[in-house]
Structures are given as structure tokens and as C-alpha cells.
Amino acid sequence: MVRLPTLRRQAEIDLRHECEILRQINHPCLLKFYGYGTDDEGSGYIVTELLAGGGLDTIVQSQDDLPWRTRISFALQIANGMEHLHGIPIIHRDLKAANVLIDGTRTRAAVGDFGTGHRLRPFVPSMAILAFTGTAVPMPLTAVVGEPHRTQPSVTAMFKDQRMMTKATGTLMWM
């Protein structure tokens, strides 16, 4: 067995991690994933759809006059993509203009770059704290993770064995 240098092994782990995230998503406002592979030198690559308009950061920096209707459309598409992602539940952890790709007609925006994404593990709530009283009470699972948009008391759930994400991740200026 050939041992890869540490950086190369980490790059392979990162590539596989991003591909795992990409495999789990399918939404028009999130970048489409087709596959991945390695070239002749053993470097990995990811194959995604091509959005010929480039990154939203480039469009904003070019000082092209984007109509307000287009700006609002992009914002709504980004929000829809993030809502879908959070419903899986995956968090992106590096949402910024450079990670939003625009199609050639400037009508479609799709969130990409899931290298820092994180899939949240299933959890079993042990109790919840009622936000308005601060009282800790046993809480059934459906009251915490029930159907979205249901009228429920405002709660902050406390979970057993939920791994904390304390590593600094993302782009500082966008946080």
C-alpha cells in the first residue's frame, strides 16, 4: 500500500467529504453534482454543472447595474437553497457571494462549494427550555422537530451527546 503525504491524504478526505454532501442534495438553487474522479497524477476533481455567469462576487465587483428585480430574485433563490439544505439537515458554514454561482442569462443563482458543509446528526432531545419562562421541561420529540411552520411554543432544545462544532469555519468577513 502506498502512503500518501499528509496533505494529500487530507485533500482526499476533504474531497470525499464535499462529494458526500453534494450527493445528498438535489435542488435547483443548489449546485448540481455529477461525480468525481482523479487525473493521471492522482489529484482529485469534482464534476458539477457549469453556470457560465461566474460567481456573484465577480458580478457585484464588476459594478454592472443589476436591476433590483434580479437582486431580489437572487436573494430569494439563495434563501430557498439554504432552506432546502437545512431541511436535510446540512449546514453550509461558508455562505458568501463567491460561493453563489450565476447562470449565463443572469436569471438563476445556485449555492455551491460545500467543502465546509456539515451534516447534523439525528438527535433525541432530553429536555427543552421554554424561552419565555426559562423553565426546563421534558419535551416530546415531535414538539422540537415537528412539521415546519406549525404553531409551537418557542423552545431551545438541549440535546444529549450532540457534538459541538467549535472549529472556526467559513470566511471571517462574511460571518
Steps between C-alpha positions, in 0.01 A plus 500: 500500500636841404481762774399842379663806655289649781380800297398278212313265733320799653410628152352159416299500824376854427404403143305196617330708770385761248378227263299338781328833567439559128350151456233575759365812335274549200346843464500759219656761732790273597783403265433169320757224561588250226798312644865508589822330398876525490730614221819327380702648790246380755355844576129497570235706324126554529266519200205739543272691268647805329346836583666725243422831673765434765490591866265760641803676652643561151171642375469731801864616472467568126257779593253384235165654575292205617130585496331478840270226369812287425657575839181397681468189283857396586439561871183288493675219311788497749252491790304216336819299450606552861152409627517172306852431628401563863201268459731202423658616760830629363657833584722670242728699737654718226218682323642802317470665157797303361316175578186601310521424128291674235391360165591667170161673466521643853166347596609210720714496814627180660694456824819297460823410681391255767852421622428639847145362512394289794218249529336519839457170674156378606432585859269412782403800706519441872330822602423844374513837663192711449635827366246721671538348849843339504340185647653164401231244413503154338410548135369236256696467177216629280479825692862582411538357150138498385366626172648834397282808538276341765395720785706372793638658813836669451757254635874453503574129508782351704637179352690208645821402322472769233849574373583868522638673192761726655757506220517839328356436155407731218612844389544743788386812312173326405417360843 
